[in-house]
Amino acid sequence: MTLTNQSAFDTMVNHLLKQGEKSRAYDRSTCLYRNPDGLKCAIGAILPDDLYVSSMENKLAQSLMHDYPTIGQLWENLSINLLAKMQYIHDNRAVSEWYDEFKAIADDFNLSMPEY
């Protein structure tokens, strides 16, 4: 099953708002798709557990689509710009800013905010 921009956005937003913290390495130096405690970043939230491998870390979402064909198929209908913006917000914005940032993304991509 492939994702749509709306379904991916819903999953990412709901996941991050529920989690309420960034997925980071223990030394806090880098964000991770999956951290050792099970936290996930925005992209990690739409990355099925059975397809995740640690070699995906430190790659942009666009690279995952190219380097891992199954991910490319799963995400083939998604806007790479949407994924990049969600990855950027997780990695570079304070958690307290996330909701407003997500609302702006919803407007930019003509998406509706999920009911959280």
Secondary structure, DSSP 8 states (H G I E B T S, - for coil): ----HHHHHHHHHHHHHHH-S--B-TTSSSB-SB-TTS-B-HHHHTS-GGG--GGGTT--HHHHHHH-HHHHHHTTTS-HHHHHHHHHHHHHS-GGGHHHHHHHHHHHTT------
